[in-house]
């Protein structure tokens, strides 16, 4: 009888155990990922049977490739995902979170470099990998401006711009701009959206294997994530405290609060439902990529929108063997 009960409870537990998956972030822990933290800590993932591990970015690795290779089932990246998708990489865009990209170029007000057209041959501190700041690269190519890219952002901080070691700095309006503001340093903001490149910011994505084999799980992850983002934006102070205590101890409350308030402007959840993916904007982005030779093939717009049935996804032999 004792053995029976042990077997019964073991079977019951295994039947109801939450599915373990991981989420690969595109950067270090901060309010930029508040919705995912909220979905985990408030139990939204768990309510739908998911046990989610949230992984901070390892800046030595390509965070998109980590999802493609199956190191994580889900990831966060920006409009460079459209380029991966157009090149037939095995990814599925699940849902956008940021309606606009917060990636900008910053220059000292005193430099007079208040336009991207003035950045030809100027030293621009940039990310090591194109998976970061892709909207900035797209803008520069779009307006045919060629700065001297210094891909050493992991080595130098924003202080290098203050000390005039570089002419310009690529960063996030929602993050690094806070440091300049805190110090009272006047900064020019060069925003790609003002020069014809209004691209999506952070989007949730997965690999084709996950989308094909576990479409219901993908839908659950999407649903809980969107719920988490609404919660985070409606309870900012609670989530700020959570992030400070559990995820990003080195960030000040003031910095996290600035980030939270600024992110509202790029998410725009009061105007557009979180998760809205507009076909026209996808077409607009692809046309720009095609114009500059980044993609050459035609892509069906419908392939960019995740559908729970996912009958349109065909796995390669390599994907099936993973």
N, C-alpha and C positions, 0 to 999 in steps of 0.2 A: 504493500500500500504506500509506504514511504517513497519507494522508487517511482511509483506511478505519479505521485504529486510532484516530485522533482521534475520528471519528464514533462508533465502537464504544464507546470509553470515555465519551464525552459522553452517549450514550444510556444506558449502564449507570448512570452517576452520576445522571442525571435520573430513572431508574426507581426508584433506591434512596434518593434524597434525602429527608431527613426533612421532614415537613409542618410548616410554620411556623404557630404559633398564639401568641396572647398571653393572659395572665392578668392581670386588673385587680384589684388588692388593694383592700380597703375602708379601709385605713389606711396609716400609714408602716411601713417595714421594722422588724420585731421578731420575737420568737419566736412570736408569734400566727400566723405564716405559715411556721413551721419545716418543716412537711411538704412544702410546695411547693418550698422551697429544697433540701431533701434529695432530692426526686424529680428535680430538675434536676441538682444537683451530683453525685449518686451515679449518674447515668445511667439512672434508671428511665424517664424520659420517652423518652430516646433509644433505649433498648432496644425500645420499641414504635413507633419511627419518628416521634417527635414532637420538634420543635425549639421549645421554649417560652421566650417572653420574659415575665418577671415584672415588672409595672409597679407602681410605688409610687403611692399615692393622690394625686391632685390635689384638694385639699380645696375648690377652687372649683367642682368639677363633681360631678354626681350619678353615682356609680360604677355604679349599676344601669342608668341610661340609657345609659352608655357601652357596656355589653354589648348592650343592646337595639338600639342604633344601629349595632352592628357595629364599633365602634372596637376592641373586644377580643372574642375568641370566648368567653372564660370570665371569670367573676368570683367574688368572695366577698362575701356579704352575710348578714344574719341573718333572723329570722322575718318581717321586713317583706316578704320574698319571697312569703309566703303571701298577703299583701294584694295585691301586684302580680298574682299568679296569679289570685286570685279576681276581680279587676277586668279579667280577660281580656288583660292585658299579655302580649306575646309572649316569655315566659321559660319555661325548663324547669329545674326543680330537679334537679340531678344526684345529689347526695348530701350529707347533713349530716356535719359534722366534729365540732362541739361539741354534745354532748347537752344542755348547759345554757348559757344566756347569762351571760357574766361582767359584763354591764353593771349597775352599781349607782349609788346615790346616796350620797355621802359628806358627813358633817357633822362639825364639831368636837365632841368629847366634851363640852367645856365649854359648848356651846350648849344642851344639853338636847334638841336636835332628834333624838331617837332613833327616831322613827316617821314614816312618810309622812303620817299624819293630822295631824301638827304643821306641815306644810309649806304650808298654805293661805296664799296671799299672800306667802310667803317668797321671797326672791330665789334662784333656782336657775340656776347657770351651765350652759348647755346647748349642744348642737351646733347649727350653722347649719341642717342638713338633717335631716329626719325619718328618712332612711336610716340614721342613727346613733342609737343609744339608743332604738330603737322599743319595746323591752320596758318601758323606764321610762315612756314616754308611755302605753303600754297600761295599766300598773299604776295610774298616776295617774287615768286615766279610769275604770278599773274600780272604784276605791274612791272616786271622785267628789271628788278633791282637786285644787285648782287653784293651783299655785304661780305666782309671777311669773317666767316663763321669760325668761332673758337669753341670747339666741342669739349669744354672743360668745366661745365657747370657743376659737376660733382666735386671738383677740386676747389673752386672759388665760390664765394657766396656773394650776395647782393652788395656787400661792403666793397667789393672790387670796383663796382660802378661808382660808388661814393668817392673812392680814392682815385678815380679816373684811370684805372688800368685798362678799362674797356670803354667804348663809346656807347654801347647799348646792352641791354640785359633782357633775355627772354624769361618770362615768368607768368605767374597767374595773378590777375587782378584781385582774385579772392584770397590770395595768400601773401606773396612777397611784397605787394604794394603796402601792406600794413607796416612793414619795417621802416619804410621811408616816411610814411605818415606819422609813425610814432616818434621819429627823430626830427620831424618838422622840416624835412628836405623836400623841396618842390620838384615834382617829377612830371615829365611828359608821358602820356599814355598813347601808344600807337596801337589801335585796335583793328584787327583784320576786317571786322564787320563794317568798318567805315570805308573800306577799300574794295568792296565787292566780294568779300569772303565771310559771309555769315553762316558758319557751319555749326552742326550739332557739337555739343561738348560731350561729357561722359555718357557712355551707353553701356548697358549690360549685354554681354554676349556669351556664347558657348561654342563648343566645337560641334561639327556635324554628327559625330558619333553619339553625343549626348542627346542632341535634338532628335535624331532618328530613333534611337533605342529607348529614350525616356522622355517623350514629349509631355506626358502628364507631369513629370517632375519639373521640367522646364517651366511649365505653366504655373505650377505651385511656387517655384522660386520667384518668378516674375510677380505674381500676385502679392506674395508676402513682402517683397522688396518695395513695391509701390506703396503698400500700406505703411511700411517702415519709413519711407520718405515723407509721406504726409504727416506721420506722427512726429518725426524729427523737426519738421518745419513749424508745426503747431505747438511744440513743446521744446523750444530751442534751449532754454536755460537748463532744463532737466538733462537733455542730451549733451550739452556743453560740459556739464558737471561729470557725466558718465565718461565722456571721451577723455577728459582731464585725469580722472581717477583710474581708468582702466586701459586706455589705449595710447594717449599722447601726453605723458606727464610733463614733458619738457615745454609744451606750449602753454602760454599764459591764457587765463580766462578771457582777458581782453582781446587777445588774438583770435581765439576760437569764436568769440562773440562777433568780431568784425567779419570773420569768414562766413559765419552763419547768415548775417544780415546781407552780405554782398551776394551770397549764393542764391538768395531768393530772386535776384534780378536775372540770373542766367537760367534758373529752373522755371520761373514764371508760372508756378502752379496755380495761382489765383486767376490766371488768364487762359492757360492751356492745361488740360488734364495731364498729369505726369504719365509718361508712356506713349504720348502721341507722336507717331512717326508719319510725316507728311510725304506723300509720293512726289509731289512737286519739288520739295526741297532735296529729295534724293536725286531726282533727275537733274536739278540745278548743279548739285555737287559733282555728279558724274560728267556733266558737260564740261565743267571747268577742268576736271582731271583729263578728260579726253583732249581738250583744246591744247593742253600743254604736254601731250604725249605720255601721260602717266598710265593711261589705259588705251587699248586699241580695239578691244572686242565689245560687241553690243551685249548688254545685260538686261534681262527682264526685270523691271522694277519690282514686280511681285515677289521675286526671289529674295528681296531684302526684308520682307516682313514675316516674322515668325508666325506660323500657324500651328496649333496643337496637333493637327493631323500629320504635318510635315511629310506628306507623301511625295513632295517634290525633291526630297534630298536623296541622293544616291551615294552610298559610301564606296570609297575606293577599296581595292584589295588590301592595301596597307592599313586603312582605318578599321576594316573588319577584323584584322588579325591583332589589333591592339588589345 
